[in-house]
């Protein structure tokens, strides 16, 4: 792969952010029905040969890789036009091969936008530009954070599944950007909606969007519980 140039990428295997490197050339993996966010740490499974090669190459070099989502999950061999231009630079922490699949524990680092992508060769490669987050810290953000965390607690109490350690971390206090990203990743919304949130580099609009979505999901859950309760009462009678 002539496009891949490791000298353009950091060689520190424990990067919490790669923002100091404005442009990187990295192995790229298209994701189906998944949007990878910064701060998120999850296990992803890969079955396509090109994706497996990209993951293995990244893990055996500087551990960095670029994930972006497909516009249409049904396409088996996506080309650059089939991918969203904004994705996330991630660090691969562990890799486990099981049969014809590879499972990888990955951690999101920074938002990034594709400058150039090459899907020819053994695996896709892209040149990406890091998108610097634009923070916000004022009375409005404070109010939004309080509303989001309060509604998230209500959702969890109503049975919404969320990793306990992640939940405790969010409740103990994280940056506004991380809060919005972590919660966006667990909301019951379509991929395109999560992609819109990923593309928001300004934290304030992102918080507003996440707050609206959390409130909407809470209302839906309350309606569902109300219907279930009324139905149960009818059966009891």
N, C-alpha and C positions, 0 to 999 in steps of 0.2 A: 504494500500500500504506500505509494509514493507520497501521499498527502500527509501521512502520519509522521509527526516530527516531535519526538519526546522532549527535545530541548526547549520546546515552547510551553511545556507543562511543568508544574512544580513536582519535585520528587519526594516531598514530605508525605509519608503514608498516613499521617494523622492530621489532616487539614480540617479545621472547623469552618474555614471559609477560603475561597480562592479569589476573593475580590481584588486582591493586589495584582493579579494577573488578568489584565483587561481582555485579552484574547487567548483562547486555547484551541488546540487541535486535538480532538479526542475521538475514541471509538464511540459510535452512536447506536443506540438501540431504540427502535420504535416500540411503544407500548400500546396494547389493546385495552380499551375501556379502563385505563388507569392513568391518573395524573399524579406524577411525582412532585412533591413540594419540598422546598428547603426546610430543614429542621426535622423532616420526617425520617424515621428509622424503621424500615419494614423489610420483610422477606419477599422477594419477587421470584417467580418461576419463569424460566425461558425454555422454549422448545424448538424454535427455529434455528437451524444450523448457523446462520449468519449471526444471530443474536448470541448464541452460545460462544462462538468464536470471539465476538466483541467483548463479552464479559470476561472470558478467560484471558484475552490479551491485556485488558485493563488490569485485572487482578495480578497478573504476572509482571506488570510494569510499574506504573505509579499509582495504581488503585483508582484513578479517576476515569469517569465515563459520563457521557451525556445521554439523558433520557428525554424523549419527547413523545407526545401521544399522536396516534393516528387519527385522522379526521373520520375515517371509516374503518371500524375494527375488522370488517370482513375481508379486507385486502391482505393477501398473504405475502406479497412481495412489494411493499410500499416504496414509492419513489419520493424524492424530495417534495414534490407538489402535494403528496398525500399526507404530509406531516404538518403539524402546527409548528410555526417558526420559533415559538418560545417554549423552552423546556427547563430542565434542572441539571446542573452539574452535580454529580454524586460521587461519593467515595464507597468503593466496595470493601466491606469489612471481612466478610467470610464467603466462601463458595463451597457448595456441596453438590456433587453430581449424583443423581439417582436415575439409573437407567438412561433413557434418551433425553432427560431433562437436566437442567442445572438450576439449583436454587441459590440465591445470593442474598446475603444480608447487606442492605445498602442504606446509606445515610445521605439525605439531601443537603447540599451545601449552598449553592447560589442559583438564582434565576439567570438564564442566559438565552440569547437569541442567535439563531443560526445565521451566519454570514455566508457560508458556502457548505454544501453537503455533497458527498460522493457516495453513491450506493453501489458502485461497481467494486469488484474484487472480493476478497474473502469475507469482509464485513464492512458495514457502513462507517464512514468517518465524516466528522463535521468540524468546521471551524466556527467557534461560537464566541460571542462577545458577552462578557458578564454585565448584567443589568443591576446597577447599584440601587438598593432600596432607598426610598425617600421617607425617612421616619416622620412621625408626628407625635407631639407630646403637649396636649393642651386640655382644657376642660371637656371638650367634646370627646376626645379619645378616652379620657378617664371614664366618662359616662358610658361610652360604648362598651368598654372593657367590662365594666360592672354589669351591664345588661347582658352581655354575651355569657359571662361566667355564671350569672344567676340562672339564665335559661338553660345553660348546659347542665347545671346541677339538677334542674327539674327533669330534663330529658333522661339523665342517668337514673334518677329515682323512679322514672316510669319504665325503665328496662332497656334503654338504649345501650347497646354493647360498646364498650370502650376499654382499652387496656388500662388496668388500674394504676400502673406506674405513670402512664401518660396523663391520666386524669389528675393524679395527685400533683404532678409537676405543673400542670396548667393552673391548678387551684392555688399553688404556692406562689405563683407569680413568674411570668416569663416576659420577654419583650413583646410589644404590641404586634410586631410582624410575625413572630413565632406563634403567638396565640391564634391569630387569624389563619395562618397556614395549617396548623395542626388541626384546628376545628373544621376547616374547609375540607380536609382530607377524609373526615369521618361522616360528613353530612350525606344524607340520602338524596343526592341530586345527580343529574346526568353529567356525563364527562364534559360536555361542552360548557356547562356552568362552572365546573371546577377549573377548566382551562381559562375561562374569563377571569377568575380570581387569581390564578397563577400569573396572568399577564399584567396584573395591577402592581406596578412598582411603588406607587404611592400607598403608604400604610393606611391613611385615613379613609380613602374610598374603599379599600379592602375591608377594613373593619365595618364600615357601613353595610357593605354587601353581605358579609358573613353574619352580621347582626340580624339583618332582614331574613336571611335564610334559616338561621337558628330559630327565630321567632315563628316563622312559617311552619317549620318542622314540629315545633312544640305544639302549635295550634292543631295541626293534623293529628298528632298523637293524642291530644286531649279529646278531640272529636271521636277518634277510634275507640278510646277507652270508654267514652260516654255511651257509644253505640253498643259496645260489648257488654257494658253494665246493664243497659236497658234490656238487651236480648236475654241475658242471664236471668233477670228478674221475671221475664215472661215465661221462661222455661221453669223457673222455680214455682210459679203459680200453677 
